[in-house]
Amino acid sequence: MKTVPLLVSSRGHAPTRERIVDLFNTSNLDNLEKLTNDQRSCIRAIGCLFDALGAKQFDLLPNLEIVSSFGVGYDQIDAAAAAERGIIVTHTPGVLDDEVADTAIGLLLCTLRELPKAEDYLRRGDWVSNGPYPLSNLTLRGRKIGIFGMGRIGRAIAHRLEGFGVSIAYHNRSQVPDCNYQYFRSLSELATNVDTLINVAPATQQTTDAVDTDILKLLGTNGVFINIGRGTTVVEEELAQALHNGTIAAAGLDVYAKEPQVHNLLISAPNTVLLPHIASASVHTRAAMGQLVIDNLVAWFTDQTAITPVPETRHLLDQHRPA
């Protein structure tokens, strides 16, 4: 692999970057536009650790073959532009499903039962001075849960929720085979029939701003919104207003539209639990994600295949399979 010229991110998961540097003939992705034409024409791969890539960058690299991206979401990469230029894009699904699903359940419980506030109450000494923490207004008991996006992570969340004895329904682009939860053809139909909406949907043109005031109103004043999908699927201003005016009861968020910036009205809302995009952020899971980034690169330069290509570029593998 040391003969393969590759651009690697300067940011992101440091252990993965270090391993890529050890394995390949690397240059810094930040210096792409500073490279000479001859240097850029040699680049065959990019190890992408959260960087934004599109047609502009691809056109500077006429012999680019593969972009191996760190993360299950890849909305920062223009996969359609890559496909037009014959470039494979890979991501890291599967290896983070359980970690993200665990976080979603934890975030749901923290939001309903005010667990972070209760801990702060104890640490401030209020338990001693003021007595027991006030009873939580919300509970998981008897809730109707709707999952927006029934992919691998959505199913892992649903599986965990089964143990809590709640009803589970979902909305997806299409009904999922062998999935026995109630299916609704639209997000509005789902929101009408549940009081808790968990967003697991990826960032696409179809999901942008999908959760707005109208959807939140359908959840009702006892409604709860949990987001571990993407911040761009929500109209944040409208979510913030809904939390302040009582349209819904509470929200738990791990993702935001303009990370790391978080809307001030979300921060000031007392009925929120806000996490800094940590759903997959354990040493164990990030190591597994990094390994898959590397495995995709090695598979490509060993056998002209990829383990986890994104759907937009999967068809390109057929062009490289032996007849």
VMD Tcl script that draws the C-alpha trace (Angstrom):
set ca {
  {0.00 0.00 0.00}
  {2.96 2.37 0.45}
  {3.08 2.94 -3.30}
  {-0.51 4.26 -3.38}
  {-0.65 8.10 -3.33}
  {-3.46 9.14 -1.00}
  {-4.79 12.35 0.54}
  {-5.73 12.13 4.22}
  {-7.59 14.54 6.49}
  {-5.63 16.51 9.02}
  {-8.64 16.48 11.37}
  {-10.96 13.79 12.66}
  {-10.14 10.47 14.29}
  {-6.40 10.68 15.02}
  {-5.70 6.91 15.40}
  {-7.27 6.24 11.99}
  {-5.29 9.04 10.38}
  {-2.08 7.70 11.90}
  {-2.72 4.21 10.56}
  {-3.49 5.55 7.08}
  {-0.24 7.52 7.15}
  {1.64 4.34 8.11}
  {0.03 2.27 5.36}
  {-0.09 4.63 2.37}
  {1.95 7.29 0.59}
  {0.03 10.20 2.05}
  {-0.29 13.93 1.57}
  {-2.42 16.33 3.58}
  {-5.91 16.88 2.17}
  {-5.77 20.48 3.38}
  {-2.99 21.14 0.87}
  {-4.96 19.87 -2.15}
  {-5.07 23.20 -3.97}
  {-1.37 23.84 -3.24}
  {-0.25 20.65 -4.99}
  {1.08 20.86 -8.52}
  {-0.94 19.41 -11.40}
  {1.49 16.49 -11.59}
  {1.14 15.81 -7.87}
  {-2.66 15.96 -8.05}
  {-2.76 13.64 -11.05}
  {-0.98 10.98 -8.99}
  {-3.58 10.91 -6.19}
  {-5.68 7.73 -6.29}
  {-7.56 7.86 -3.00}
  {-8.82 10.04 -0.16}
  {-9.13 8.97 3.45}
  {-11.90 11.32 4.52}
  {-12.45 11.93 8.24}
  {-15.43 14.35 8.16}
  {-14.18 16.65 5.36}
  {-16.54 18.16 2.78}
  {-15.83 16.98 -0.77}
  {-17.57 17.81 -4.02}
  {-17.14 18.37 -7.73}
  {-14.55 21.13 -7.21}
  {-12.20 18.80 -5.33}
  {-12.88 15.81 -7.58}
  {-12.07 17.81 -10.71}
  {-8.65 18.64 -9.29}
  {-7.91 14.90 -9.01}
  {-8.30 13.34 -12.48}
  {-7.12 9.88 -11.36}
  {-9.00 9.67 -8.06}
  {-10.52 6.20 -7.64}
  {-11.98 6.02 -4.14}
  {-13.04 8.16 -1.19}
  {-13.18 6.19 2.03}
  {-15.32 8.17 4.47}
  {-15.47 7.92 8.26}
  {-19.09 7.72 9.46}
  {-22.38 6.21 8.39}
  {-23.66 9.59 7.20}
  {-21.88 11.01 4.16}
  {-23.93 14.10 3.36}
  {-20.72 16.19 3.40}
  {-19.62 14.30 0.27}
  {-21.30 14.84 -3.09}
  {-21.70 11.15 -3.90}
  {-23.62 11.89 -7.10}
  {-20.74 14.03 -8.41}
  {-18.33 11.25 -7.46}
  {-20.41 8.67 -9.31}
  {-20.46 10.85 -12.45}
  {-16.67 10.79 -12.41}
  {-16.37 7.05 -11.73}
  {-15.20 7.52 -8.13}
  {-16.23 4.98 -5.50}
  {-17.37 6.42 -2.15}
  {-17.51 4.23 0.93}
  {-18.79 4.82 4.46}
  {-18.90 2.92 7.76}
  {-22.38 1.51 8.42}
  {-23.07 -1.41 10.72}
  {-20.17 -1.06 13.11}
  {-21.77 1.88 14.95}
  {-25.40 0.73 14.98}
  {-25.45 -0.57 18.54}
  {-23.59 2.39 20.02}
  {-25.91 4.90 18.38}
  {-29.00 2.90 19.33}
  {-27.82 2.73 22.94}
  {-27.32 6.50 22.94}
  {-30.79 7.06 21.51}
  {-32.37 5.08 24.34}
  {-30.25 6.87 26.93}
  {-31.16 10.25 25.44}
  {-34.85 9.32 25.47}
  {-34.74 8.31 29.14}
  {-32.76 11.40 30.12}
  {-35.26 13.62 28.33}
  {-38.34 12.00 29.83}
  {-37.08 11.58 33.38}
  {-34.86 14.71 33.56}
  {-31.88 12.63 34.68}
  {-29.18 15.25 33.90}
  {-31.10 17.87 35.89}
  {-31.56 15.46 38.77}
  {-27.81 14.78 38.87}
  {-27.08 18.53 38.86}
  {-29.57 18.92 41.70}
  {-27.61 16.45 43.80}
  {-24.19 17.91 42.92}
  {-25.33 21.44 43.85}
  {-26.34 20.19 47.30}
  {-30.03 20.91 46.67}
  {-31.08 17.45 47.83}
  {-29.71 18.26 51.27}
  {-31.00 21.83 51.41}
  {-34.30 21.55 49.52}
  {-35.33 17.93 49.85}
  {-36.14 15.40 47.11}
  {-35.94 16.33 43.44}
  {-39.40 17.20 42.03}
  {-41.37 14.41 40.38}
  {-40.82 14.24 36.62}
  {-43.86 15.17 34.55}
  {-42.97 12.74 31.77}
  {-42.47 8.99 31.68}
  {-41.81 6.24 29.15}
  {-44.79 4.31 30.47}
  {-47.58 4.00 27.92}
  {-45.76 5.94 25.22}
  {-46.34 5.48 21.52}
  {-42.98 5.65 19.78}
  {-42.56 6.60 16.13}
  {-39.24 6.06 14.36}
  {-38.45 8.20 11.33}
  {-35.98 6.12 9.32}
  {-36.11 2.34 9.75}
  {-32.62 1.43 8.58}
  {-30.06 -0.54 10.56}
  {-29.96 1.98 13.40}
  {-33.71 2.47 13.44}
  {-34.24 -1.27 13.77}
  {-31.64 -1.48 16.55}
  {-33.49 1.26 18.44}
  {-36.84 -0.46 17.91}
  {-35.43 -3.76 19.14}
  {-34.28 -2.11 22.36}
  {-37.62 -0.37 22.82}
  {-39.47 -3.67 22.70}
  {-38.17 -4.44 26.17}
  {-39.89 -1.33 27.54}
  {-43.36 -2.48 26.52}
  {-44.14 0.56 24.37}
  {-45.91 0.56 21.02}
  {-43.63 1.11 18.02}
  {-44.40 2.42 14.54}
  {-42.29 3.91 11.75}
  {-42.10 5.92 8.57}
  {-39.54 5.16 5.88}
  {-39.20 5.86 2.16}
  {-40.85 2.48 1.69}
  {-42.12 -0.31 3.89}
  {-39.31 -2.49 5.20}
  {-39.62 -6.23 4.45}
  {-39.75 -8.51 7.51}
  {-40.40 -5.52 9.79}
  {-43.50 -6.13 11.89}
  {-43.91 -2.64 13.34}
  {-46.80 -0.55 12.07}
  {-45.85 1.36 8.94}
  {-47.12 4.81 7.97}
  {-46.67 6.11 4.43}
  {-45.99 9.70 5.49}
  {-44.26 11.42 8.37}
  {-47.43 13.35 9.17}
  {-49.41 10.11 9.48}
  {-46.76 8.74 11.82}
  {-46.73 11.89 13.96}
  {-50.53 11.82 14.18}
  {-50.45 8.35 15.67}
  {-47.55 8.66 18.15}
  {-46.50 10.98 20.96}
  {-42.75 10.39 20.73}
  {-40.79 10.83 17.51}
  {-37.24 9.50 17.18}
  {-35.47 10.85 14.11}
  {-32.90 8.50 12.57}
  {-33.31 9.76 9.00}
  {-30.20 10.63 6.95}
  {-29.66 14.06 5.43}
  {-31.09 14.05 1.92}
  {-33.04 16.51 -0.23}
  {-36.20 14.64 0.74}
  {-35.58 14.82 4.50}
  {-34.33 18.41 4.73}
  {-36.64 20.39 7.08}
  {-39.00 17.41 7.28}
  {-39.71 17.98 10.97}
  {-41.38 21.37 11.29}
  {-44.10 23.05 13.31}
  {-46.84 21.05 11.59}
  {-45.22 17.73 12.48}
  {-44.50 18.82 16.04}
  {-48.09 19.94 16.57}
  {-49.27 16.47 15.60}
  {-47.24 14.97 18.46}
  {-49.30 17.01 20.91}
  {-48.48 18.87 24.10}
  {-47.26 15.62 25.69}
  {-45.03 15.05 22.68}
  {-41.30 14.35 22.79}
  {-38.81 14.66 19.94}
  {-35.47 12.82 19.89}
  {-32.89 13.44 17.17}
  {-29.84 11.25 16.61}
  {-30.11 11.43 12.80}
  {-29.11 14.73 11.22}
  {-29.78 18.31 12.31}
  {-30.78 19.40 8.80}
  {-33.89 17.21 8.93}
  {-35.39 19.65 11.45}
  {-36.38 23.31 11.19}
  {-34.49 24.28 14.34}
  {-36.13 27.68 14.80}
  {-39.56 26.04 14.75}
  {-38.45 23.26 17.09}
  {-37.08 25.82 19.53}
  {-40.31 27.81 19.44}
  {-42.34 24.63 19.96}
  {-40.34 23.87 23.08}
  {-40.71 27.37 24.49}
  {-44.44 27.71 23.80}
  {-45.48 24.22 24.90}
  {-46.39 22.82 21.49}
  {-44.42 19.73 22.60}
  {-43.24 18.77 26.07}
  {-39.53 18.11 25.55}
  {-36.72 17.24 23.14}
  {-33.44 15.37 23.32}
  {-30.90 16.26 20.63}
  {-27.48 14.94 19.65}
  {-27.28 16.61 16.22}
  {-27.75 20.16 14.94}
  {-28.05 21.99 11.65}
  {-24.83 24.03 11.92}
  {-22.56 22.05 14.21}
  {-20.87 22.91 16.48}
  {-23.15 25.94 16.70}
  {-26.39 25.28 18.57}
  {-29.43 27.55 18.30}
  {-29.60 29.85 21.34}
  {-33.30 29.13 21.84}
  {-32.54 25.43 22.11}
  {-29.89 26.10 24.73}
  {-32.24 28.34 26.71}
  {-35.17 25.91 26.59}
  {-35.44 24.21 30.00}
  {-37.17 21.15 28.52}
  {-34.21 19.94 26.43}
  {-31.35 17.51 26.84}
  {-28.52 18.56 24.49}
  {-25.54 16.36 23.62}
  {-22.52 17.38 21.45}
  {-22.98 14.78 18.67}
  {-21.58 11.85 20.66}
  {-23.85 8.97 19.61}
  {-20.99 6.85 18.21}
  {-18.27 8.49 20.29}
  {-16.75 5.64 22.25}
  {-13.16 4.47 21.85}
  {-14.42 1.00 20.89}
  {-16.83 2.12 18.18}
  {-14.65 4.83 16.67}
  {-11.83 2.26 16.37}
  {-14.20 -0.08 14.51}
  {-15.25 2.75 12.20}
  {-11.62 3.62 11.51}
  {-10.81 -0.01 10.75}
  {-13.60 -0.09 8.16}
  {-12.25 3.09 6.53}
  {-8.90 1.33 6.15}
  {-10.40 -2.00 5.12}
  {-12.28 -0.32 2.29}
  {-9.07 1.26 1.01}
  {-7.11 -1.98 1.25}
  {-9.89 -3.95 -0.45}
  {-9.94 -1.50 -3.33}
  {-6.21 -1.49 -3.97}
  {-5.93 -5.23 -3.45}
  {-8.97 -6.60 -5.29}
  {-10.68 -3.59 -6.92}
  {-13.67 -4.00 -4.63}
  {-15.18 -2.15 -1.68}
  {-16.80 -3.51 1.45}
  {-19.35 -0.77 2.13}
  {-19.89 1.45 -0.92}
  {-22.61 4.10 -0.66}
  {-25.69 3.38 -2.81}
  {-24.90 6.15 -5.31}
  {-21.60 4.52 -6.32}
  {-22.30 0.81 -5.74}
  {-22.95 0.23 -9.45}
  {-19.39 1.28 -10.27}
  {-18.06 -1.91 -8.70}
  {-19.56 -3.92 -11.56}
  {-17.20 -2.16 -13.96}
  {-14.20 -3.54 -12.07}
  {-15.37 -7.13 -11.57}
  {-13.65 -9.72 -13.79}
  {-15.85 -11.02 -16.61}
}
mol new
graphics top color blue
foreach p $ca { graphics top sphere $p radius 0.5 }
foreach p [lrange $ca 0 end-1] q [lrange $ca 1 end] { graphics top cylinder $p $q radius 0.2 }
display resetview
